[in-house]
Amino acid sequence: MPVCHALLQNAQFFRWLLRVDAELASETRATGCACGGVLHRADYPRKPRGCPPELYAEFNTRFSFCCNRCRRRTTSMSVRFLGRRVYLALLVVLGSARHAGQNPGAARLSTTLAIPLRTLERWRQWWQDQFPLSTLWQAAGARFMPPITERFPTSLLERFVGDTAAAMGHLLLFLTPITVRPTALRGGR
């Protein structure tokens, strides 16, 4: 499947990302804190690179909560943000899928997306070295047949069906567990 950068100008796709994040935040809040306390909204400010200017105000926060009892933070999973990266998850996937280790087009891609070449290389290295070792991939990687062993995220994106927006949406949903820190077990050894 060809990776289409038209998604970067698709306001409807960005609004869908926001709706999904709001739903994930609602689920997190409804679950409550591990201590039994109530979660109150305490969003993180973000400076989302790669966001269309007209949607910046809606994308400049990451949904998060604070417990009224133990004061611990709980951040919901996200399709908009890939962990603490400043670029939107969509750009990380698109930039990495297009870069995919081939240097001939990397400089042009860097200029087109306004992402430094070193950043694209760092993302490529993360997909190549760290993503295959992630808890998510270790748990879910065997579900893909034939197995995916290289060319992340391009080979992974190709496995999701639908048009470009649907496939990218499925991939971003698949990646949501790595957008938050793993929760530590409390009260155990």
C-alpha positions as CSV (number, residue, x, y, z in Angstrom):
1,M,0.0,0.0,0.0
2,P,1.4,3.4,-0.8
3,V,1.9,5.7,2.1
4,C,0.1,9.0,1.3
5,H,1.1,12.3,2.8
6,A,-2.3,13.7,1.9
7,L,-3.3,12.7,5.4
8,L,-1.2,15.6,6.7
9,Q,-3.7,18.0,5.1
10,N,-6.8,15.9,5.9
11,A,-8.6,17.9,8.7
12,Q,-11.2,15.1,9.0
13,F,-8.5,12.6,9.8
14,F,-7.0,14.9,12.5
15,R,-10.5,15.4,14.0
16,W,-10.9,11.6,14.0
17,L,-7.6,11.3,15.9
18,L,-8.9,13.8,18.5
19,R,-12.2,11.9,18.9
20,V,-10.4,8.6,19.4
21,D,-8.1,10.2,22.0
22,A,-11.1,11.7,23.8
23,E,-12.7,8.2,23.9
24,L,-9.5,6.7,25.3
25,A,-9.3,9.4,27.9
26,S,-12.9,8.7,28.9
27,E,-12.2,5.0,29.3
28,T,-9.1,5.8,31.4
29,R,-11.1,8.2,33.7
30,A,-13.9,5.7,34.1
31,T,-11.4,3.0,35.2
32,G,-10.2,5.3,38.0
33,C,-7.0,5.1,39.9
34,A,-5.5,1.9,41.2
35,C,-5.8,3.2,44.8
36,G,-9.6,3.6,44.3
37,G,-9.5,7.4,44.0
38,V,-11.3,9.5,41.5
39,L,-9.4,10.8,38.5
40,H,-9.6,14.5,37.7
41,R,-8.6,16.1,34.4
42,A,-5.0,17.5,34.5
43,D,-3.9,17.7,30.8
44,Y,-0.3,18.2,29.8
45,P,0.5,21.1,27.5
46,R,2.1,20.0,24.2
47,K,3.6,21.8,21.2
48,P,2.6,19.3,18.5
49,R,4.9,19.6,15.5
50,G,3.3,18.5,12.3
51,C,-0.2,19.7,13.3
52,P,-2.2,21.7,10.8
53,P,-2.3,25.3,12.1
54,E,-6.1,25.4,12.2
55,L,-6.2,22.4,14.6
56,Y,-3.3,23.5,16.8
57,A,-5.5,24.7,19.6
58,E,-7.2,21.3,19.8
59,F,-3.9,19.4,19.7
60,N,-1.8,21.4,22.1
61,T,-2.8,19.2,25.1
62,R,-2.3,15.5,26.0
63,F,-5.2,14.1,28.0
64,S,-4.1,13.2,31.5
65,F,-5.5,12.8,34.9
66,C,-4.6,13.2,38.6
67,C,-6.0,11.1,41.4
68,N,-7.8,13.0,44.1
69,R,-6.5,10.5,46.8
70,C,-2.9,9.5,46.0
71,R,-2.2,12.4,43.6
72,R,-0.6,10.0,41.0
73,R,-0.8,10.9,37.4
74,T,-2.5,8.7,34.9
75,T,-2.1,9.5,31.2
76,S,-4.4,7.8,28.7
77,M,-3.3,6.1,25.6
78,S,-3.1,8.2,22.5
79,V,-3.3,8.0,18.7
80,R,-2.1,11.6,18.4
81,F,1.1,11.3,20.4
82,L,3.7,8.6,20.3
83,G,5.0,8.8,23.9
84,R,6.9,12.0,24.7
85,R,7.9,12.7,21.1
86,V,7.2,16.3,20.0
87,Y,6.1,15.3,16.5
88,L,2.6,13.8,16.1
89,A,2.5,10.0,15.9
90,L,1.2,10.4,12.3
91,L,4.4,12.2,11.3
92,V,6.6,9.7,13.1
93,V,5.0,6.8,11.2
94,L,4.8,8.6,7.8
95,G,8.4,10.0,8.1
96,S,9.7,6.6,9.2
97,A,7.8,4.7,6.5
98,R,9.0,6.9,3.8
99,H,12.6,7.2,5.1
100,A,12.9,3.4,5.7
101,G,16.7,3.6,5.5
102,Q,17.0,4.7,1.9
103,N,19.2,7.8,1.8
104,P,18.5,9.0,-1.7
105,G,15.1,10.5,-0.9
106,A,15.7,11.2,2.7
107,A,16.9,14.8,2.2
108,R,13.9,15.6,0.1
109,L,11.6,14.0,2.7
110,S,13.3,16.0,5.4
111,T,12.6,19.2,3.6
112,T,9.0,18.3,2.6
113,L,8.0,17.4,6.2
114,A,10.2,20.0,7.9
115,I,11.8,17.3,10.0
116,P,15.6,17.3,10.5
117,L,17.4,14.5,8.7
118,R,18.9,13.4,12.1
119,T,15.4,13.1,13.6
120,L,14.3,10.9,10.7
121,E,17.3,8.7,11.2
122,R,16.6,8.5,15.0
123,W,13.1,7.4,14.3
124,R,14.3,4.8,11.7
125,Q,16.7,3.5,14.3
126,W,14.0,3.3,16.9
127,W,11.7,1.3,14.6
128,Q,14.6,-1.0,13.6
129,D,16.2,-1.5,17.0
130,Q,13.8,-0.8,19.8
131,F,10.3,-1.4,18.5
132,P,10.9,-5.1,17.8
133,L,12.0,-5.5,21.4
134,S,9.0,-3.6,22.8
135,T,6.5,-5.4,25.0
136,L,3.8,-4.6,22.5
137,W,5.6,-6.2,19.6
138,Q,6.7,-9.2,21.7
139,A,3.1,-9.8,22.6
140,A,1.4,-9.0,19.3
141,G,4.0,-9.7,16.6
142,A,3.3,-13.4,16.3
143,R,-0.3,-12.5,15.2
144,F,1.0,-11.4,11.8
145,M,1.4,-14.1,9.3
146,P,3.7,-14.3,7.5
147,P,5.9,-12.8,10.3
148,I,7.1,-9.2,10.0
149,T,10.8,-9.0,10.8
150,E,12.0,-5.9,9.1
151,R,11.1,-2.6,7.3
152,F,9.1,-1.2,10.2
153,P,6.8,0.7,10.1
154,T,6.2,0.2,6.4
155,S,5.8,-3.5,6.5
156,L,3.4,-3.2,9.5
157,L,1.3,-0.5,7.8
158,E,0.9,-2.7,4.8
159,R,-0.8,-5.4,6.9
160,F,-3.7,-3.1,7.9
161,V,-6.6,-3.1,5.4
162,G,-8.6,-0.2,4.0
163,D,-7.8,3.0,2.3
164,T,-4.8,5.0,3.5
165,A,-6.7,6.8,6.3
166,A,-8.2,3.5,7.5
167,A,-4.9,1.6,7.5
168,M,-3.1,4.4,9.2
169,G,-5.9,4.7,11.8
170,H,-5.6,0.9,12.5
171,L,-1.9,1.2,12.9
172,L,-2.1,4.2,15.3
173,L,-4.7,2.3,17.3
174,F,-2.4,-0.8,17.4
175,L,0.5,1.4,18.7
176,T,-1.6,3.0,21.6
177,P,-0.1,0.7,24.3
178,I,3.4,2.1,23.7
179,T,2.1,5.7,24.1
180,V,2.1,5.4,27.9
181,R,4.5,4.1,30.4
182,P,3.9,0.5,31.6
183,T,2.1,0.6,34.9
184,A,4.1,-0.7,37.8
185,L,2.6,-3.3,40.0
186,R,1.6,-1.9,43.3
187,G,1.6,-3.7,46.6
188,G,3.7,-6.6,45.3
189,R,7.3,-7.5,45.4
